Amino acid sequence: MRISRHQLFMEIAHVVAKRSTCPRLNVGSVVVWDNRVVSIGYNGAPAGKPHCTEIGCKMQHGHCVSTIHAEVNAIAHVPIEISKLPGKSIYITNAPCSKCAQVIMNNGTIARVFFGGAYQDTSPLGDLINRGIYVYRVLPSGWLVDHETNEVVDAE
C-alpha cells in the first residue's frame, strides 16, 4: 500500500530524529516546499560544541538549554533561494515548544505545521493558528487531525 505524502515526510522526520544528541527527547524536523524536502534538522549542540551525549544536559526549568531545537536547525538550513518563498510546510516529530513556535511564526513563509506527538504544552499551537498557520497532527494511519477544529481530515 502506498503511504501518503504526510506519512512520508513524518517518517523522514523520525529518521532524522535518530541523529539527535540530546537524550532527553529526540526530535526531527523536515521543511517541505512544493512537495519536496528542502531542509532537515534535529536537536543537538551548536556546531563545534560538545553534545549532551558527551557532557550531559544543561537543564533550566525542565528544558535542556544546551541544544538547538530541530525546527530551528531545519529552518536555518533552508537554501537561500527557497528561504523567502511562501507556502512551506514543516513536519516535526513532536509539537513545537513556545520558542520554536515563535521562530516558525517569525519566519513568515511557513504556512503549515504538521506534528506527530504532543508536547507537554500545547498552547504554542494556538499561537500558530492565531497567526494564520494551519496546524495538523499526523496520525500513524496517515490521517490528519486539524488542531483548530479537532476534525479528522483526508490524508492527501
N, C-alpha and C positions, 0 to 999 in steps of 0.2 A: 504494500500500500504506500502511496506517495504521501510524504508529510507536507504540511502547509509551509509556506514561507516563514510564518511566525514560529513554528516549531523549529525550522531550520536555523533561524537566527538565534533563537533561545538556546538551542543545543550548542551552537558555536560559542555563545556566551559562557555556557557551562564548561566547555573545553578550555576556554581562555582563563576561567577562574582557577584552573589547576596550576596556573603559573603564579598565583598569589603567594606572597611570602609573609602574610600575617595569619598566624594560626587561629586567631580569634574568629575570623569569618573570611572565607574565600569568596571573592566577588569577581565576576567577569562582566564586561560590557562590550557591546558592538554598536557602532554607529553605521546606519544604513542610509543610502541615498539612491533613489531610482532602483530599488530592489537589489542593490549591490553593497557589499560590505566595503566601507571606506576607511574604517579605523577600528581598532580593538584596544581594550585596556583592562588591567587587573589591578587590584590593590597591592601596593608594595612600596618600599622605601624609595625616596628620590634617587635619581641616578647617582652612583658613586657613594651612596651612604649605606651603612650596614642594615641588613634586613632584620625584621622581628625574629625570623627563624634563627638568626645568629646571636642577637643580643637581647631578645625578649621584647615584649610590647611595652610602650610607654603609655600608661593609661591616665586619662583625665575624664572625670565624670562618666565613667563606664565606656569610654571610647578610646581606641588606640590612636594616638596622635603622631605616631612615627611613620604612618603610611599616607600615600596619596591614593585617594579612592579611585576605583575602577572607572567611574563615569568621567572624572576629571582627566584621567590619563587618556581615555578614548577621545574625548572632545579636544584635548590639547594636541592630539596627533592626527587630526583630520587634515588631509593635504590642503595646502593653501588655496589651490584652485577650486576646491569644493567648499572650503570653510564658510564662505559668505552666501552660498546657495541655500534658499529656504526649502522647507519640506522634508528635512531629515527626520529619521526615527532613531531612537536609542533603545536597545534591548539590554536589560540588566538582570542578572540572576536574582537580585534582591531589590526591593523597592528602595528608592534613593532616600538618604538622610536629608535633613534640612539644608545642610551646606551644599550637598550635591544638587538638590532641587534648585537652589539659588544659582548655581553655575549653569544648570540647564536653562533656567529662565533668562539669565543674563546673556546666554549665547545668542538668543534671538532667532535662530534658524532651525531649532528642533521643534517639530510640530506634534510629535507623538512619542510617548514613553510607554514601553512595554516592560513588564517585570514578571518574574517568576514567583519568588517567595515574598511574603510580607516582611516588613522590618518592624522593629519594636515601636516605632512612632509613625503612624500613617498620615499625620497632619500635613507633611510636605506634599503629599499627593493632592490634597485640596488646594494648596497654594498653586500648584502647577495648573490645575483645572481652572482656577480663577484667572490665570494669565492666558487662557485660551489654548492650552496644550492638552491634547487628548491623552488620557491615561487608561491603560488596559493591563489586566493581569492575564498572562498566557497560561492556560491550564495544560497539564501534561497531554491531554487529548488533542490539543491544538486549538480548542475553542478559546475565545476571548471573553473576558468579563469587563464591561465598561465600568470603570471605577466610580464614575459620577452617578450612573443610574443603577448600578449593580445588575444590569441585564447581561445575559449571555448573548454574544453576537457571533455571526458567522466568521469562521477562521480565515477565509480568503476575502 
